Amino acid sequence: MHAAEVNNLSRSDGSALVSTGETAVQASVYGPTEIKISKELYDKALIEVTFNTKVFSSDIDARFMEYFIRNAIESAIVTSMHPHTSINVTVQEITDAGNLLACSVNGACLALLDAGIPMNSMVAAISIALVNDKLIPFPSLKEIKQAQKMTTICFESSMKKIVGMKNSSFLNTKELKETIEIGRKSAEELFQFYRNVCCKKYKKIENS
């Protein structure tokens, strides 16, 4: 279901081409870089996120995407190591089959890992659909069209805490509990996926 290629862009400090099902994004990281005095923070790096939609994808709220991605990844980055600088993350939509927000967060995290940005944890986002009283992680486009509710939930790897959540509608207590349980299990699988991708990268470097 998940596939990724890191370090696929030569002009960025880190990059990741990530797909989940038929949803795909290209993420890139630049920095830490110099920043205008008016924007710099004296005690930490400024995290800036740009989300670019495909042409004619005006139904996507790019500003919300940027806000959600930035909040998720900023919780994992050790920003205090690079004060007076900025770390810039760009996510480009390639295809959207319903898992775009989750795929974008995961692509950004892999690109940060590829760039060697200091991080105290990883982050993983999971989209979950409620279809006929069944919760389905990373649903297909067909399942999303049938869904009564959609949730995107994001976890960090160190304490397994939730660092972001977006719901299409209200979840009752039972639905919320089950969504968190399924999300946490899927996040563990994604964290292992990240490790496998990074190990594959370094094995290539060692063999080159």
Disulfide bonds with the S-S distance in Angstrom:
none
